[in-house]
Amino acid sequence: MAEGLFAGQVVLITGAARGIGARAAERFAQEGATLALSDLNGDRLSPLVASLSATGADVFGTCLNVSSEKEVSAHIAGILDRYGRLDVAINNAGLVHAVTQLSDLDLDVFERMMSVNARGVFLGLKHQLPPMLAAGRGAIVNVASVAGLVGAGGLSAYAASKHAIIGLTRSAADEVASKGVRVNAVCPSFAETPMFDGMAQDLAQRRGLDTQATRDRFTQRVPMRRIVTPEEVVEAILWLASPRNTAMTGQALAVDGGLTAI
């Protein structure tokens, strides 16, 4: 029998193919969880499922568009059919757009951010909460951003979607706090992920700058003068989801090297 903090628990993670989602899958597996992983890119997810399965973890992967209610509903139903329970949900899938002034931002970019980032979390909550409420237990962690806590010049649509996630988190937490289910958000700053790498490279190319110099400009804004690691964000996620963390709900926990302290 698996041992660990999440032994016997079924943990759902969206956007699990890389970055924070992939590292979260690895850590939850180390803690004995049964994993229901999903990502829009099924081919990218498959190697992670295979590697975790090789360690003895009970894991399956699904290609999932989190902005489709039909797919999200079917995904939750499939988890319940397979395991009969859902204990933890990590709503991590999300996108960022290129750094662009709001007045130059295309409407379709804004709508894409809201569709995946905000609508995706809304649909996750909508379909994850009923089985948890029926069981009288559960924990949900939504991956937001410090851009959901403060303004983010050049990333207005992304920031709007992350503010929406925090609003959904707090509202859901208020609704279910007395019913044994906790809902929190984690808010990373610039993290060492493919998403951040892509944003930095794009900005550097458009401004004719060196990529490393562009990365350094981001880190200079952080009091710790460094980029947050996926491992640091994931440890916060594990704490938010932990069965030992029994009284924390409706919170937006910043993991940001002190960025929101100034």
C-alpha positions, -999 to +999 in steps of 0.1 A: +000+000+000+013+035-009+025+056+020+027+094+023+007+124+031-018+118+003-019+080+004-054+068-006-064+101-020-073+108-056-056+140-069-066+158-101-041+181-118-048+200-150-021+214-172+001+186-159+024+180-189+051+205-179+062+232-155+044+235-122+018+209-132+044+183-140+064+189-108+031+188-088+023+154-103+057+141-093+055+154-057+019+141-052+030+108-065+059+108-040+033+114-013+013+083-023-015+100-043-035+084-070-032+108-100-057+119-126-036+141-149-048+161-178-034+185-204-045+200-237-014+184-253-019+146-248+014+137-266+034+159-242+016+144-212+021+107-221+058+105-212+051+119-177+023+094-172+046+066-183+075+077-160+053+080-130+036+047-136+071+031-138+077+043-102+046+024-091+022+053-090-014+048-099-018+074-126-038+080-158-037+108-183-064+125-203-063+151-231-085+179-218-096+213-230-105+230-197-126+256-214-151+229-226-178+221-201-186+189-220-150+177-216-146+188-180-178+172-170-168+139-187-134+140-172-148+143-136-173+115-144-145+093-156-125+098-124-155+090-103-163+059-124-127+047-121-120+055-084-153+064-068-139+096-052-121+129-058-101+143-029-079+170-043-081+191-074-053+214-086-066+237-113-033+246-129-039+248-167-034+283-180-019+306-207+000+339-208+000+364-236+029+384-251+037+416-232+015+442-249+000+475-239-037+473-232-046+498-259-028+475-285-042+442-272-065+423-295-099+413-282-094+377-292-063+376-270-083+389-240-111+364-247-086+335-250-071+344-216-105+345-200-116+313-217-087+292-206-076+308-173-109+320-158-135+299-175-113+268-171-111+273-133-149+281-131-157+249-149-133+229-128-149+242-096-184+237-109-178+200-116-152+192-089-172+206-060-203+183-061-185+150-055-164+166-027-195+181-011-213+147-013-183+131+005-181+160+030-144+165+023-119+178-002-094+205-011-091+225-042-061+247-052-064+271-081-031+283-096-034+321-100-005+346-100+007+377-083-008+393-114-041+384-097-031+404-066-016+435-082-015+452-115+006+439-143+014+464-170+017+448-204-001+417-192-036+432-186-057+403-200-036+377-181-039+398-149-077+401-154-080+364-158-059+357-127-079+383-107-110+364-118-095+331-104-090+347-070-125+360-070-138+325-079-116+310-052-129+332-024-165+330-035-164+292-037-146+289-004-173+310+013-200+288-001-185+255+010-165+263+041-190+247+064-193+216+043-158+201+047-143+214+015-115+240+013-107+262-017-075+282-019-053+298-046-015+299-050-001+331-066+035+326-080+055+354-094+079+349-123+087+312-121+113+291-139+088+274-163+084+271-201+057+297-199+080+323-184+108+313-208+085+318-238+074+352-225+109+364-219+122+352-253+093+369-271+098+402-253+135+401-260+131+394-297+105+422-301+127+447-283+160+436-298+174+426-265+193+397-251+171+370-235+192+368-204+192+406-200+154+405-203+152+378-176+175+399-154+151+429-158+123+407-143+144+395-114+155+430-105+119+437-096+119+409-071+133+416-036+150+382-034+166+390-068+158+356-083+131+336-101+109+314-081+113+277-088+085+253-097+095+232-066+089+262-043+054+268-058+046+231-056+055+229-019+030+257-013+004+238-033+010+206-012+005+226+019-027+242+007-040+208-002-027+190+029-051+172+052-030+187+080-040+222+068-075+221+082-085+257+088-071+276+057-096+284+030-104+313+007-068+324+007-046+337-021-011+326-011+017+346-027+050+327-035+068+356-050+102+363-035+087+393-017+073+410-049+040+419-033+057+431-001+068+463-019 
